[in-house]
Amino acid sequence: MRVLNLQTRMVCFFACAAFLCSCATRNPIRPQLPAETSLNETAGRGDWVRIKVHLENGKEIPLMVDTGGPHTVLDKSLEPLLGKRLGTGTWFEPLLGGLLKVNLYNAPKLYLGDTQLITSDRVYTYDFQKESPGPMGVLGMDCLRNYCVQFDFVNRKMRFLDPNRPGNDLGKAFPLTIIFGLVITRTDCFGTGKALFCPDTGFNYADAMLKPKLFRRMSKEQKPVMAGQAKTLKTRPAAWFSKGTFGGEIYTNLTIMEWSGTRPAGDLIGLPLLARNLVTFNFPKRMMYLKQESIGPLNEGVFLSLEAAEFLNSLKEKGQLLGWSKDDKWQGNVPGDVPNEAYPLSENFDCQKSNNPAVYHYTVVRASKNAPWELQKAWRTDAKGCIIEEYSVSAKKHE
């Protein structure tokens, strides 16, 4: 998460010079390794990676682990425990709206089990509960860069390994570069050639986010199942692909978003794709390892959503989608994730045609795991949301 070009990165960092001057860590040599800790059950399955750390007074804090975030940022509610405020600063978070005003404090001691974690000397605070309850902060690269960290999504464990002896059979190696807390690697991009990527455990909205040029190239060379606008992140262009190759491995059911606004230094690989692997970040040795353990996404809801999208597209291709012809082009919203299996399933689509302000709404349902998808409801609204027409849906199953 938080990927941007070098010039913008430097501007944002120097906007809070006091923080930058404190980047020295408390114990940069051979840190004591924390014990293995459990991940939340939903990590990589529609949720961020969350762990529980605690302050010196024993207060427990759930934090999101973010390899795409340069800084550790704590929730504003913890400020009474942090002492005197040192000042204010700017935290650049494009996924939360860009430049955010934050407060600056001396970093508290953070513990994972009985082991104190290495962080920078300063910490930001931000109101993470402003929009909805969530983690009490972000554990960023100022801490993680001191360790060799392994994410085991099968056994839901986070391990701190000896960077000199991380073990064998870790998977394919990807050299890393770390600039101002920004982690970058370079590899083949879904069959479109090599590109720079930030492997970002803090980006949970898609398998990847690509710059416009690369996004268009992938969409052209590999026909997406469906393309439109993602409903998350203030509506961004998105496309769904039945499969793609990253780092020499084939993955299926991919959701790819397009960057808009600030251009990053590289593209971004999100948690849904990373979580299909045993992931080892040996930050001291500047190396990442991916050992593929799942071809498809861990969140079954994403796969079911893709199936629903494929079903709707098949109706259009057959000329059976109410309000559409075979030749009409999609220009609309890609649906959000379906919850994990709980039948009957229901998925809603809001679609638009090119150069047409009307919005076509469809509800597709699946009665059981082995049942086919069916079109349950269809209607059309104007740009203001007023219903123009309700379509009569036949009871006949679409197979």
Order of alpha helices (4+ residues) and beta strands (2+ residues): alpha-alpha-beta-beta-beta-beta-beta-beta-beta-beta-beta-beta-alpha-beta-beta-beta-beta-beta-beta-beta-alpha-beta-beta-beta-beta-alpha-beta-beta-alpha-beta-beta-beta-beta-beta
